[in-house]
Amino acid sequence: MSDHLTQERIKAFLILGAPGSGKGTQGKVLGSIPRFHHLACGDVFRSLDTRTPLGQKFVEYSSRGELVPDDVTVQLWHANLKQRIDAHQFKPEIDFLVLDGIPRNVEQAKHMESHIEVLKVFHLSCPDRTELARRLRKRALKDNRFDDANESVIQQRFATYEAETKPILEYYAGDRILDIDASQAPAKVLYDIIGGVMELKEWKELEKMKV
């Protein structure tokens, strides 16, 4: 197994935004471009092996209907990342990690600090919550998740984001934050994200390697 994780922090981008802002869409598209590897929080839990001690820990909390503690969530994420490196799906020497849905709060961001170097946080900003709610209802109906189309569920998701996830912007405050208008067409949002990536010295160094 690669010992890259123990040698240096992995270069990463975070896609942050309220529910309905298009994080998953942008993460998937970016991850389809060579030298970018997309890892969503949902992927970590979907691929979880419940036979492992860590998987058992997750089952223990979820079976009681309790939230999985932040340190356990980060351990699960880290284990998944190691698997991807071992399988040569992700090559940290030449690939950038694109994260969406994790870290979910400042505590998780602190736990992840020893594993990743966050080069840029792409904040998909859309103050118009009516538009975001419309997108969420549309997506819920398309995926036959009718409960998720419920107005009170949607408002609760917004409240959770404001209270728990949005403070991450303060944690990474400074020139690492790039605000992008999420109400634009998805192609324009992607254009803005890629523009932010190409300005970085780490990207320019990678370009010189011609990998």
Disulfide bonds with the S-S distance in Angstrom:
none
